[in-house]
Amino acid sequence: MGRESWASRTGFILAAVGSAVGLGNIWRFPWMTAENGGSAFLLLYLVIVLSVGVPGLLATFVIGRRSNRNPVGAFKSLTGSRVWTALGALCVVTSIILMSFYSVVGGWILRYFLESATGAYFADPEAHFAAISYGVEAFGYQLAVLAVTSLIVAAGIRRGIEATTKVMMPGIVVLLVGLAIWAARQPGAAQGYEFYLGFDGTYLAENFLSILGSAAGQALFTLSIGSGTMITYASYVDDDRSLPLDASAIAAFNLAIGILAGLVVFPLLFSFASGPTEGGPGALFVGIAGAFAGLPGGRLLGAVFFLVVFLAALTSLVSMLEIPVSILIDEFALERSTATRGLFALVAVTGGVNAFSPAVFTLFADQLVNLLLMLGLTGFMVFTAWVLGPAAIDEYLKGAGPLSRPLVVPWRYAIGTLFPAFLLFTFYADVTSLVGLSAGRELLGVATLLTLLGLVFVAHRSVSESRPQPNESAD
């Protein structure tokens, strides 16, 4: 049986946008924005998405379509190098870590959606969230979310992932637009817009490095780059598609939906909560949930809101699960249903740790995932620019239009130098902050330069080793 592919370009774009939007824009975005100065964070986030995210997304598309394989199979088939195959293995680790905490949040959302019918969280949202966020019940809801995700993935690319995202993504947009219109009429809407959209240059200048790491991690998180998701999705894409156009469209849709989500969340946080910092990872379930308690039709509004968030969570979880599933299918010839069941069991265990331990959950969701995504995308860019090289240009040009063709050479060298340097600098800044060290920009710059030179050296060496030597003869 031949390898699956998308039935239509629309299906691919909606699936990729669904992967990108997810909880990153609705759950994680308000939390990260509130912790990093509001509009200062938003500005850096937008700049990184457009300047680094789109070229990085295009690099992952090139790898996926060039190889027609999963992340592990892609690097193995394109080079045969163990070093680069290890980068594919990193994608598996990252996807498991992502699903492990993401499915816990999905369980919270499913529970709140169901409880909206009774108003169970209305009386005291903060106490309610504290009581249900971890433990046996949280684990049970997590398993329910994983089961739904597994059913969609087991159905395949066209009948499962593409068919469901074609329904869910338009539904998410319509419901978000309606909620944004309603949120604009709430008493604290103006304050919410000011915090979210009003620029604070002083705060940005004083906290640039700390905001930079969070903004970069959020950009990579919301675009689903750095984990191998887009390599996997692009491996099902036909050669006549324009990868630059698709990458730009996906980033634009992601930004639009993310900004729209902010226009819902921040007016509500300022209208019905003590401010945007309330709740941390639970801001959505404390500040926002409290908004529905005293409103006419609050139960219906709560149900609609959490339905939107649940659909967004599903689209992202589906893309995360497809990474290891595609590896088991391509590399080990397992049936899709068998691969999906096995991974359901694995994530039930790793996710269960997150469901019972707030400390592990915070480590995964707030710190570890950012670092892994930065490392992953750095590797993808260096590989595309220096290992694939001319082959990457050839893949880029397939189906490309007259506007994107002149950009191919600048794109290649930017993803081989400038953008990896930015990601490595941010990575080292985050690591030093995480371990409590103080490092100046000069030291971070030196570490960045040395690491980048080392990666380029490894890339060139792997290319030379893959070429036939003069004394080799054909059989």
TORKOL-4160 file (C-alpha; in steps of 0.2 Angstrom, whole numbers, padded with zeros to 4 digits, m for minus):
475
<pt num="1" X="0000" Y="0000" Z="0000"/>
<pt num="2" X="0007" Y="0017" Z="m0005"/>
<pt num="3" X="0011" Y="0031" Z="0008"/>
<pt num="4" X="m0004" Y="0042" Z="0012"/>
<pt num="5" X="m0005" Y="0060" Z="0006"/>
<pt num="6" X="m0017" Y="0075" Z="0008"/>
<pt num="7" X="m0032" Y="0075" Z="m0002"/>
<pt num="8" X="m0031" Y="0094" Z="m0005"/>
<pt num="9" X="m0020" Y="0109" Z="m0002"/>
<pt num="10" X="m0034" Y="0117" Z="0009"/>
<pt num="11" X="m0034" Y="0101" Z="0020"/>
<pt num="12" X="m0015" Y="0102" Z="0022"/>
<pt num="13" X="m0015" Y="0121" Z="0026"/>
<pt num="14" X="m0030" Y="0119" Z="0039"/>
<pt num="15" X="m0021" Y="0104" Z="0047"/>
<pt num="16" X="m0005" Y="0114" Z="0048"/>
<pt num="17" X="m0014" Y="0129" Z="0055"/>
<pt num="18" X="m0023" Y="0118" Z="0067"/>
<pt num="19" X="m0007" Y="0111" Z="0073"/>
<pt num="20" X="0000" Y="0129" Z="0075"/>
<pt num="21" X="m0015" Y="0137" Z="0083"/>
<pt num="22" X="m0020" Y="0125" Z="0097"/>
<pt num="23" X="m0017" Y="0129" Z="0115"/>
<pt num="24" X="m0002" Y="0139" Z="0111"/>
<pt num="25" X="m0013" Y="0154" Z="0106"/>
<pt num="26" X="m0027" Y="0152" Z="0118"/>
<pt num="27" X="m0020" Y="0144" Z="0134"/>
<pt num="28" X="m0001" Y="0147" Z="0134"/>
<pt num="29" X="m0001" Y="0164" Z="0125"/>
<pt num="30" X="m0011" Y="0174" Z="0139"/>
<pt num="31" X="0000" Y="0166" Z="0152"/>
<pt num="32" X="0016" Y="0170" Z="0144"/>
<pt num="33" X="0011" Y="0187" Z="0139"/>
<pt num="34" X="0005" Y="0192" Z="0156"/>
<pt num="35" X="0022" Y="0186" Z="0164"/>
<pt num="36" X="0032" Y="0196" Z="0151"/>
<pt num="37" X="0025" Y="0213" Z="0150"/>
<pt num="38" X="0010" Y="0212" Z="0139"/>
<pt num="39" X="0013" Y="0222" Z="0123"/>
<pt num="40" X="0032" Y="0221" Z="0125"/>
<pt num="41" X="0031" Y="0202" Z="0123"/>
<pt num="42" X="0018" Y="0203" Z="0109"/>
<pt num="43" X="0030" Y="0214" Z="0099"/>
<pt num="44" X="0044" Y="0202" Z="0100"/>
<pt num="45" X="0033" Y="0188" Z="0097"/>
<pt num="46" X="0026" Y="0195" Z="0081"/>
<pt num="47" X="0044" Y="0200" Z="0075"/>
<pt num="48" X="0051" Y="0182" Z="0078"/>
<pt num="49" X="0036" Y="0173" Z="0070"/>
<pt num="50" X="0038" Y="0184" Z="0054"/>
<pt num="51" X="0057" Y="0185" Z="0053"/>
<pt num="52" X="0062" Y="0168" Z="0060"/>
<pt num="53" X="0047" Y="0157" Z="0061"/>
<pt num="54" X="0042" Y="0158" Z="0042"/>
<pt num="55" X="0059" Y="0154" Z="0035"/>
<pt num="56" X="0061" Y="0140" Z="0049"/>
<pt num="57" X="0044" Y="0133" Z="0044"/>
<pt num="58" X="0049" Y="0133" Z="0026"/>
<pt num="59" X="0065" Y="0124" Z="0031"/>
<pt num="60" X="0055" Y="0110" Z="0039"/>
<pt num="61" X="0044" Y="0109" Z="0024"/>
<pt num="62" X="0059" Y="0107" Z="0012"/>
<pt num="63" X="0065" Y="0092" Z="0023"/>
<pt num="64" X="0048" Y="0084" Z="0024"/>
<pt num="65" X="0044" Y="0085" Z="0006"/>
<pt num="66" X="0062" Y="0081" Z="0000"/>
<pt num="67" X="0062" Y="0065" Z="0010"/>
<pt num="68" X="0043" Y="0060" Z="0010"/>
<pt num="69" X="0047" Y="0053" Z="0027"/>
<pt num="70" X="0045" Y="0056" Z="0045"/>
<pt num="71" X="0058" Y="0065" Z="0055"/>
<pt num="72" X="0069" Y="0050" Z="0059"/>
<pt num="73" X="0067" Y="0043" Z="0042"/>
<pt num="74" X="0070" Y="0060" Z="0033"/>
<pt num="75" X="0087" Y="0063" Z="0041"/>
<pt num="76" X="0092" Y="0045" Z="0038"/>
<pt num="77" X="0087" Y="0044" Z="0020"/>
<pt num="78" X="0094" Y="0061" Z="0015"/>
<pt num="79" X="0111" Y="0058" Z="0023"/>
<pt num="80" X="0113" Y="0042" Z="0032"/>
<pt num="81" X="0122" Y="0051" Z="0045"/>
<pt num="82" X="0120" Y="0045" Z="0063"/>
<pt num="83" X="0122" Y="0063" Z="0069"/>
<pt num="84" X="0108" Y="0070" Z="0059"/>
<pt num="85" X="0097" Y="0054" Z="0063"/>
<pt num="86" X="0099" Y="0059" Z="0081"/>
<pt num="87" X="0091" Y="0075" Z="0077"/>
<pt num="88" X="0076" Y="0065" Z="0071"/>
<pt num="89" X="0076" Y="0056" Z="0087"/>
<pt num="90" X="0076" Y="0072" Z="0096"/>
<pt num="91" X="0059" Y="0076" Z="0087"/>
<pt num="92" X="0052" Y="0060" Z="0095"/>
<pt num="93" X="0057" Y="0065" Z="0113"/>
<pt num="94" X="0050" Y="0083" Z="0110"/>
<pt num="95" X="0034" Y="0077" Z="0104"/>
<pt num="96" X="0032" Y="0065" Z="0119"/>
<pt num="97" X="0036" Y="0079" Z="0131"/>
<pt num="98" X="0024" Y="0090" Z="0122"/>
<pt num="99" X="0010" Y="0078" Z="0123"/>
<pt num="100" X="0013" Y="0073" Z="0141"/>
<pt num="101" X="0009" Y="0090" Z="0147"/>
<pt num="102" X="m0003" Y="0096" Z="0133"/>
<pt num="103" X="m0015" Y="0081" Z="0136"/>
<pt num="104" X="m0016" Y="0086" Z="0154"/>
<pt num="105" X="m0022" Y="0104" Z="0149"/>
<pt num="106" X="m0033" Y="0096" Z="0136"/>
<pt num="107" X="m0041" Y="0086" Z="0151"/>
<pt num="108" X="m0044" Y="0102" Z="0161"/>
<pt num="109" X="m0052" Y="0110" Z="0146"/>
<pt num="110" X="m0064" Y="0095" Z="0142"/>
<pt num="111" X="m0069" Y="0095" Z="0161"/>
<pt num="112" X="m0073" Y="0113" Z="0160"/>
<pt num="113" X="m0083" Y="0111" Z="0144"/>
<pt num="114" X="m0093" Y="0098" Z="0152"/>
<pt num="115" X="m0095" Y="0107" Z="0169"/>
<pt num="116" X="m0101" Y="0123" Z="0160"/>
<pt num="117" X="m0118" Y="0115" Z="0159"/>
<pt num="118" X="m0120" Y="0114" Z="0178"/>
<pt num="119" X="m0109" Y="0129" Z="0182"/>
<pt num="120" X="m0098" Y="0118" Z="0193"/>
<pt num="121" X="m0084" Y="0131" Z="0193"/>
<pt num="122" X="m0094" Y="0146" Z="0195"/>
<pt num="123" X="m0094" Y="0148" Z="0214"/>
<pt num="124" X="m0075" Y="0149" Z="0217"/>
<pt num="125" X="m0065" Y="0147" Z="0201"/>
<pt num="126" X="m0048" Y="0148" Z="0209"/>
<pt num="127" X="m0052" Y="0135" Z="0222"/>
<pt num="128" X="m0061" Y="0124" Z="0209"/>
<pt num="129" X="m0046" Y="0124" Z="0198"/>
<pt num="130" X="m0034" Y="0120" Z="0212"/>
<pt num="131" X="m0045" Y="0105" Z="0217"/>
<pt num="132" X="m0046" Y="0097" Z="0200"/>
<pt num="133" X="m0030" Y="0102" Z="0191"/>
<pt num="134" X="m0019" Y="0087" Z="0197"/>
<pt num="135" X="m0023" Y="0070" Z="0203"/>
<pt num="136" X="m0034" Y="0055" Z="0199"/>
<pt num="137" X="m0048" Y="0064" Z="0191"/>
<pt num="138" X="m0036" Y="0075" Z="0180"/>
<pt num="139" X="m0028" Y="0059" Z="0174"/>
<pt num="140" X="m0045" Y="0052" Z="0170"/>
<pt num="141" X="m0049" Y="0067" Z="0159"/>
<pt num="142" X="m0032" Y="0066" Z="0151"/>
<pt num="143" X="m0035" Y="0048" Z="0146"/>
<pt num="144" X="m0051" Y="0053" Z="0138"/>
<pt num="145" X="m0043" Y="0067" Z="0128"/>
<pt num="146" X="m0029" Y="0055" Z="0122"/>
<pt num="147" X="m0042" Y="0042" Z="0117"/>
<pt num="148" X="m0051" Y="0055" Z="0106"/>
<pt num="149" X="m0034" Y="0060" Z="0099"/>
<pt num="150" X="m0029" Y="0042" Z="0095"/>
<pt num="151" X="m0046" Y="0039" Z="0086"/>
<pt num="152" X="m0043" Y="0053" Z="0074"/>
<pt num="153" X="m0025" Y="0048" Z="0071"/>
<pt num="154" X="m0029" Y="0030" Z="0069"/>
<pt num="155" X="m0041" Y="0035" Z="0055"/>
<pt num="156" X="m0027" Y="0041" Z="0044"/>
<pt num="157" X="m0022" Y="0057" Z="0035"/>
<pt num="158" X="m0037" Y="0060" Z="0024"/>
<pt num="159" X="m0051" Y="0051" Z="0034"/>
<pt num="160" X="m0045" Y="0056" Z="0051"/>
<pt num="161" X="m0033" Y="0072" Z="0052"/>
<pt num="162" X="m0039" Y="0081" Z="0036"/>
<pt num="163" X="m0057" Y="0077" Z="0038"/>
<pt num="164" X="m0058" Y="0083" Z="0056"/>
<pt num="165" X="m0047" Y="0099" Z="0054"/>
<pt num="166" X="m0058" Y="0104" Z="0039"/>
<pt num="167" X="m0073" Y="0105" Z="0052"/>
<pt num="168" X="m0064" Y="0111" Z="0067"/>
<pt num="169" X="m0054" Y="0125" Z="0061"/>
<pt num="170" X="m0068" Y="0135" Z="0053"/>
<pt num="171" X="m0078" Y="0132" Z="0069"/>
<pt num="172" X="m0064" Y="0139" Z="0080"/>
<pt num="173" X="m0063" Y="0155" Z="0069"/>
<pt num="174" X="m0082" Y="0158" Z="0069"/>
<pt num="175" X="m0083" Y="0155" Z="0088"/>
<pt num="176" X="m0068" Y="0166" Z="0092"/>
<pt num="177" X="m0075" Y="0180" Z="0081"/>
<pt num="178" X="m0091" Y="0179" Z="0091"/>
<pt num="179" X="m0083" Y="0179" Z="0108"/>
<pt num="180" X="m0071" Y="0194" Z="0103"/>
<pt num="181" X="m0086" Y="0204" Z="0098"/>
<pt num="182" X="m0094" Y="0200" Z="0115"/>
<pt num="183" X="m0078" Y="0203" Z="0125"/>
<pt num="184" X="m0077" Y="0220" Z="0117"/>
<pt num="185" X="m0093" Y="0225" Z="0126"/>
<pt num="186" X="m0087" Y="0221" Z="0143"/>
<pt num="187" X="m0082" Y="0234" Z="0156"/>
<pt num="188" X="m0063" Y="0231" Z="0157"/>
<pt num="189" X="m0061" Y="0229" Z="0138"/>
<pt num="190" X="m0051" Y="0246" Z="0136"/>
<pt num="191" X="m0039" Y="0241" Z="0150"/>
<pt num="192" X="m0036" Y="0224" Z="0142"/>
<pt num="193" X="m0033" Y="0231" Z="0125"/>
<pt num="194" X="m0021" Y="0244" Z="0132"/>
<pt num="195" X="m0011" Y="0230" Z="0141"/>
<pt num="196" X="m0011" Y="0219" Z="0126"/>
<pt num="197" X="m0008" Y="0231" Z="0112"/>
<pt num="198" X="m0001" Y="0247" Z="0120"/>
<pt num="199" X="0018" Y="0247" Z="0117"/>
<pt num="200" X="0029" Y="0249" Z="0133"/>
<pt num="201" X="0047" Y="0252" Z="0126"/>
<pt num="202" X="0055" Y="0255" Z="0144"/>
<pt num="203" X="0049" Y="0238" Z="0150"/>
<pt num="204" X="0056" Y="0230" Z="0134"/>
<pt num="205" X="0073" Y="0238" Z="0136"/>
<pt num="206" X="0075" Y="0233" Z="0154"/>
<pt num="207" X="0069" Y="0215" Z="0152"/>
<pt num="208" X="0075" Y="0212" Z="0134"/>
<pt num="209" X="0084" Y="0195" Z="0136"/>
<pt num="210" X="0071" Y="0187" Z="0148"/>
<pt num="211" X="0057" Y="0192" Z="0136"/>
<pt num="212" X="0067" Y="0186" Z="0121"/>
<pt num="213" X="0068" Y="0168" Z="0127"/>
<pt num="214" X="0050" Y="0167" Z="0131"/>
<pt num="215" X="0044" Y="0176" Z="0115"/>
<pt num="216" X="0055" Y="0164" Z="0104"/>
<pt num="217" X="0049" Y="0149" Z="0113"/>
<pt num="218" X="0031" Y="0154" Z="0111"/>
<pt num="219" X="0034" Y="0158" Z="0092"/>
<pt num="220" X="0041" Y="0141" Z="0089"/>
<pt num="221" X="0027" Y="0133" Z="0100"/>
<pt num="222" X="0013" Y="0141" Z="0091"/>
<pt num="223" X="0020" Y="0137" Z="0074"/>
<pt num="224" X="0024" Y="0119" Z="0078"/>
<pt num="225" X="0042" Y="0121" Z="0072"/>
<pt num="226" X="0056" Y="0113" Z="0081"/>
<pt num="227" X="0047" Y="0097" Z="0085"/>
<pt num="228" X="0046" Y="0088" Z="0068"/>
<pt num="229" X="0027" Y="0091" Z="0066"/>
<pt num="230" X="0029" Y="0101" Z="0050"/>
<pt num="231" X="0042" Y="0089" Z="0043"/>
<pt num="232" X="0029" Y="0075" Z="0045"/>
<pt num="233" X="0015" Y="0085" Z="0038"/>
<pt num="234" X="0025" Y="0091" Z="0023"/>
<pt num="235" X="0030" Y="0073" Z="0019"/>
<pt num="236" X="0013" Y="0070" Z="0013"/>
<pt num="237" X="0013" Y="0085" Z="0001"/>
<pt num="238" X="0014" Y="0084" Z="m0018"/>
<pt num="239" X="0028" Y="0092" Z="m0028"/>
<pt num="240" X="0017" Y="0104" Z="m0037"/>
<pt num="241" X="0013" Y="0114" Z="m0021"/>
<pt num="242" X="0022" Y="0131" Z="m0017"/>
<pt num="243" X="0031" Y="0128" Z="m0001"/>
<pt num="244" X="0035" Y="0147" Z="0002"/>
<pt num="245" X="0016" Y="0151" Z="m0001"/>
<pt num="246" X="0010" Y="0138" Z="0010"/>
<pt num="247" X="0022" Y="0143" Z="0024"/>
<pt num="248" X="0017" Y="0161" Z="0023"/>
<pt num="249" X="m0001" Y="0157" Z="0023"/>
<pt num="250" X="0000" Y="0146" Z="0038"/>
<pt num="251" X="0010" Y="0159" Z="0048"/>
<pt num="252" X="m0002" Y="0172" Z="0043"/>
<pt num="253" X="m0017" Y="0162" Z="0049"/>
<pt num="254" X="m0008" Y="0157" Z="0065"/>
<pt num="255" X="m0005" Y="0176" Z="0069"/>
<pt num="256" X="m0022" Y="0181" Z="0065"/>
<pt num="257" X="m0030" Y="0168" Z="0076"/>
<pt num="258" X="m0018" Y="0171" Z="0090"/>
<pt num="259" X="m0021" Y="0190" Z="0090"/>
<pt num="260" X="m0040" Y="0186" Z="0089"/>
<pt num="261" X="m0038" Y="0175" Z="0104"/>
<pt num="262" X="m0030" Y="0189" Z="0114"/>
<pt num="263" X="m0044" Y="0200" Z="0109"/>
<pt num="264" X="m0055" Y="0188" Z="0119"/>
<pt num="265" X="m0044" Y="0184" Z="0133"/>
<pt num="266" X="m0037" Y="0200" Z="0139"/>
<pt num="267" X="m0053" Y="0210" Z="0140"/>
<pt num="268" X="m0061" Y="0196" Z="0150"/>
<pt num="269" X="m0046" Y="0195" Z="0162"/>
<pt num="270" X="m0047" Y="0214" Z="0165"/>
<pt num="271" X="m0066" Y="0214" Z="0166"/>
<pt num="272" X="m0069" Y="0199" Z="0178"/>
<pt num="273" X="m0052" Y="0195" Z="0186"/>
<pt num="274" X="m0039" Y="0204" Z="0196"/>
<pt num="275" X="m0028" Y="0206" Z="0181"/>
<pt num="276" X="m0019" Y="0197" Z="0168"/>
<pt num="277" X="m0006" Y="0188" Z="0180"/>
<pt num="278" X="m0020" Y="0179" Z="0189"/>
<pt num="279" X="m0018" Y="0160" Z="0189"/>
<pt num="280" X="m0002" Y="0157" Z="0179"/>
<pt num="281" X="m0004" Y="0141" Z="0169"/>
<pt num="282" X="m0022" Y="0141" Z="0176"/>
<pt num="283" X="m0026" Y="0159" Z="0170"/>
<pt num="284" X="m0038" Y="0152" Z="0157"/>
<pt num="285" X="m0047" Y="0142" Z="0171"/>
<pt num="286" X="m0047" Y="0155" Z="0185"/>
<pt num="287" X="m0048" Y="0172" Z="0177"/>
<pt num="288" X="m0058" Y="0168" Z="0162"/>
<pt num="289" X="m0069" Y="0155" Z="0170"/>
<pt num="290" X="m0074" Y="0167" Z="0183"/>
<pt num="291" X="m0081" Y="0179" Z="0169"/>
<pt num="292" X="m0095" Y="0168" Z="0166"/>
<pt num="293" X="m0101" Y="0166" Z="0183"/>
<pt num="294" X="m0111" Y="0182" Z="0185"/>
<pt num="295" X="m0117" Y="0184" Z="0167"/>
<pt num="296" X="m0134" Y="0181" Z="0159"/>
<pt num="297" X="m0132" Y="0165" Z="0149"/>
<pt num="298" X="m0115" Y="0162" Z="0158"/>
<pt num="299" X="m0116" Y="0143" Z="0156"/>
<pt num="300" X="m0119" Y="0144" Z="0138"/>
<pt num="301" X="m0105" Y="0156" Z="0135"/>
<pt num="302" X="m0093" Y="0145" Z="0146"/>
<pt num="303" X="m0098" Y="0130" Z="0136"/>
<pt num="304" X="m0095" Y="0139" Z="0119"/>
<pt num="305" X="m0078" Y="0146" Z="0125"/>
<pt num="306" X="m0071" Y="0130" Z="0131"/>
<pt num="307" X="m0078" Y="0121" Z="0116"/>
<pt num="308" X="m0067" Y="0132" Z="0105"/>
<pt num="309" X="m0052" Y="0129" Z="0116"/>
<pt num="310" X="m0055" Y="0110" Z="0116"/>
<pt num="311" X="m0056" Y="0109" Z="0097"/>
<pt num="312" X="m0039" Y="0119" Z="0097"/>
<pt num="313" X="m0031" Y="0107" Z="0109"/>
<pt num="314" X="m0037" Y="0092" Z="0098"/>
<pt num="315" X="m0030" Y="0099" Z="0082"/>
<pt num="316" X="m0013" Y="0101" Z="0090"/>
<pt num="317" X="m0012" Y="0085" Z="0100"/>
<pt num="318" X="m0017" Y="0076" Z="0083"/>
<pt num="319" X="m0001" Y="0083" Z="0075"/>
<pt num="320" X="0010" Y="0079" Z="0089"/>
<pt num="321" X="0004" Y="0061" Z="0090"/>
<pt num="322" X="0006" Y="0059" Z="0071"/>
<pt num="323" X="0025" Y="0062" Z="0073"/>
<pt num="324" X="0029" Y="0045" Z="0082"/>
<pt num="325" X="0015" Y="0036" Z="0073"/>
<pt num="326" X="0023" Y="0040" Z="0056"/>
<pt num="327" X="0040" Y="0034" Z="0062"/>
<pt num="328" X="0033" Y="0017" Z="0068"/>
<pt num="329" X="0023" Y="0016" Z="0051"/>
<pt num="330" X="0038" Y="0021" Z="0040"/>
<pt num="331" X="0053" Y="0013" Z="0049"/>
<pt num="332" X="0045" Y="m0002" Z="0058"/>
<pt num="333" X="0031" Y="m0006" Z="0045"/>
<pt num="334" X="0018" Y="m0006" Z="0059"/>
<pt num="335" X="m0001" Y="m0004" Z="0055"/>
<pt num="336" X="m0007" Y="0013" Z="0059"/>
<pt num="337" X="m0019" Y="0007" Z="0072"/>
<pt num="338" X="m0006" Y="m0003" Z="0081"/>
<pt num="339" X="0006" Y="0011" Z="0081"/>
<pt num="340" X="m0007" Y="0023" Z="0088"/>
<pt num="341" X="m0012" Y="0011" Z="0102"/>
<pt num="342" X="0006" Y="0008" Z="0108"/>
<pt num="343" X="0009" Y="0027" Z="0108"/>
<pt num="344" X="m0007" Y="0030" Z="0118"/>
<pt num="345" X="m0001" Y="0018" Z="0131"/>
<pt num="346" X="0016" Y="0027" Z="0132"/>
<pt num="347" X="0009" Y="0045" Z="0133"/>
<pt num="348" X="m0003" Y="0038" Z="0146"/>
<pt num="349" X="0012" Y="0034" Z="0157"/>
<pt num="350" X="0022" Y="0050" Z="0154"/>
<pt num="351" X="0007" Y="0061" Z="0154"/>
<pt num="352" X="0001" Y="0053" Z="0170"/>
<pt num="353" X="0017" Y="0059" Z="0179"/>
<pt num="354" X="0012" Y="0077" Z="0173"/>
<pt num="355" X="m0006" Y="0074" Z="0179"/>
<pt num="356" X="0000" Y="0070" Z="0196"/>
<pt num="357" X="0015" Y="0082" Z="0198"/>
<pt num="358" X="0013" Y="0101" Z="0197"/>
<pt num="359" X="0032" Y="0102" Z="0198"/>
<pt num="360" X="0035" Y="0091" Z="0183"/>
<pt num="361" X="0021" Y="0099" Z="0173"/>
<pt num="362" X="0028" Y="0116" Z="0176"/>
<pt num="363" X="0046" Y="0110" Z="0171"/>
<pt num="364" X="0039" Y="0103" Z="0155"/>
<pt num="365" X="0027" Y="0117" Z="0150"/>
<pt num="366" X="0036" Y="0132" Z="0155"/>
<pt num="367" X="0055" Y="0128" Z="0152"/>
<pt num="368" X="0060" Y="0112" Z="0144"/>
<pt num="369" X="0049" Y="0113" Z="0129"/>
<pt num="370" X="0056" Y="0130" Z="0124"/>
<pt num="371" X="0074" Y="0124" Z="0125"/>
<pt num="372" X="0070" Y="0108" Z="0115"/>
<pt num="373" X="0061" Y="0118" Z="0101"/>
<pt num="374" X="0075" Y="0130" Z="0099"/>
<pt num="375" X="0088" Y="0116" Z="0098"/>
<pt num="376" X="0077" Y="0107" Z="0085"/>
<pt num="377" X="0074" Y="0121" Z="0074"/>
<pt num="378" X="0092" Y="0126" Z="0074"/>
<pt num="379" X="0096" Y="0109" Z="0068"/>
<pt num="380" X="0083" Y="0109" Z="0055"/>
<pt num="381" X="0090" Y="0126" Z="0048"/>
<pt num="382" X="0108" Y="0121" Z="0048"/>
<pt num="383" X="0104" Y="0104" Z="0040"/>
<pt num="384" X="0093" Y="0112" Z="0026"/>
<pt num="385" X="0106" Y="0126" Z="0022"/>
<pt num="386" X="0122" Y="0116" Z="0023"/>
<pt num="387" X="0118" Y="0098" Z="0021"/>
<pt num="388" X="0105" Y="0098" Z="0008"/>
<pt num="389" X="0111" Y="0115" Z="0001"/>
<pt num="390" X="0108" Y="0115" Z="m0018"/>
<pt num="391" X="0095" Y="0101" Z="m0015"/>
<pt num="392" X="0085" Y="0112" Z="m0003"/>
<pt num="393" X="0085" Y="0126" Z="m0016"/>
<pt num="394" X="0078" Y="0114" Z="m0029"/>
<pt num="395" X="0065" Y="0108" Z="m0017"/>
<pt num="396" X="0060" Y="0126" Z="m0013"/>
<pt num="397" X="0058" Y="0131" Z="m0031"/>
<pt num="398" X="0046" Y="0117" Z="m0035"/>
<pt num="399" X="0029" Y="0125" Z="m0037"/>
<pt num="400" X="0036" Y="0142" Z="m0031"/>
<pt num="401" X="0029" Y="0158" Z="m0039"/>
<pt num="402" X="0038" Y="0173" Z="m0046"/>
<pt num="403" X="0037" Y="0182" Z="m0030"/>
<pt num="404" X="0046" Y="0169" Z="m0020"/>
<pt num="405" X="0059" Y="0163" Z="m0032"/>
<pt num="406" X="0071" Y="0178" Z="m0030"/>
<pt num="407" X="0071" Y="0175" Z="m0011"/>
<pt num="408" X="0078" Y="0157" Z="m0012"/>
<pt num="409" X="0097" Y="0161" Z="m0010"/>
<pt num="410" X="0094" Y="0174" Z="0004"/>
<pt num="411" X="0083" Y="0162" Z="0012"/>
<pt num="412" X="0096" Y="0148" Z="0012"/>
<pt num="413" X="0110" Y="0159" Z="0019"/>
<pt num="414" X="0099" Y="0167" Z="0032"/>
<pt num="415" X="0094" Y="0150" Z="0039"/>
<pt num="416" X="0112" Y="0144" Z="0038"/>
<pt num="417" X="0119" Y="0159" Z="0048"/>
<pt num="418" X="0108" Y="0173" Z="0055"/>
<pt num="419" X="0093" Y="0163" Z="0062"/>
<pt num="420" X="0102" Y="0149" Z="0070"/>
<pt num="421" X="0113" Y="0162" Z="0078"/>
<pt num="422" X="0098" Y="0170" Z="0085"/>
<pt num="423" X="0091" Y="0154" Z="0092"/>
<pt num="424" X="0107" Y="0148" Z="0099"/>
<pt num="425" X="0109" Y="0165" Z="0108"/>
<pt num="426" X="0092" Y="0164" Z="0115"/>
<pt num="427" X="0095" Y="0146" Z="0120"/>
<pt num="428" X="0110" Y="0150" Z="0130"/>
<pt num="429" X="0102" Y="0165" Z="0138"/>
<pt num="430" X="0087" Y="0154" Z="0144"/>
<pt num="431" X="0099" Y="0141" Z="0150"/>
<pt num="432" X="0109" Y="0153" Z="0161"/>
<pt num="433" X="0094" Y="0160" Z="0168"/>
<pt num="434" X="0086" Y="0143" Z="0172"/>
<pt num="435" X="0102" Y="0138" Z="0182"/>
<pt num="436" X="0104" Y="0154" Z="0190"/>
<pt num="437" X="0120" Y="0161" Z="0182"/>
<pt num="438" X="0123" Y="0178" Z="0176"/>
<pt num="439" X="0131" Y="0179" Z="0159"/>
<pt num="440" X="0134" Y="0195" Z="0149"/>
<pt num="441" X="0129" Y="0197" Z="0131"/>
<pt num="442" X="0147" Y="0196" Z="0125"/>
<pt num="443" X="0149" Y="0179" Z="0133"/>
<pt num="444" X="0133" Y="0173" Z="0126"/>
<pt num="445" X="0138" Y="0179" Z="0109"/>
<pt num="446" X="0155" Y="0169" Z="0110"/>
<pt num="447" X="0146" Y="0153" Z="0115"/>
<pt num="448" X="0134" Y="0156" Z="0101"/>
<pt num="449" X="0147" Y="0159" Z="0088"/>
<pt num="450" X="0157" Y="0143" Z="0093"/>
<pt num="451" X="0142" Y="0132" Z="0093"/>
<pt num="452" X="0136" Y="0138" Z="0076"/>
<pt num="453" X="0154" Y="0136" Z="0069"/>
<pt num="454" X="0154" Y="0118" Z="0076"/>
<pt num="455" X="0137" Y="0114" Z="0068"/>
<pt num="456" X="0142" Y="0120" Z="0051"/>
<pt num="457" X="0158" Y="0110" Z="0052"/>
<pt num="458" X="0148" Y="0094" Z="0056"/>
<pt num="459" X="0136" Y="0098" Z="0042"/>
<pt num="460" X="0151" Y="0100" Z="0029"/>
<pt num="461" X="0159" Y="0084" Z="0036"/>
<pt num="462" X="0143" Y="0074" Z="0034"/>
<pt num="463" X="0141" Y="0080" Z="0016"/>
<pt num="464" X="0159" Y="0076" Z="0012"/>
<pt num="465" X="0158" Y="0059" Z="0020"/>
<pt num="466" X="0142" Y="0055" Z="0010"/>
<pt num="467" X="0151" Y="0058" Z="m0007"/>
<pt num="468" X="0159" Y="0044" Z="m0016"/>
<pt num="469" X="0178" Y="0044" Z="m0013"/>
<pt num="470" X="0190" Y="0044" Z="m0029"/>
<pt num="471" X="0196" Y="0026" Z="m0025"/>
<pt num="472" X="0178" Y="0019" Z="m0024"/>
<pt num="473" X="0172" Y="0010" Z="m0038"/>
<pt num="474" X="0154" Y="0005" Z="m0043"/>
<pt num="475" X="0149" Y="m0012" Z="m0042"/>
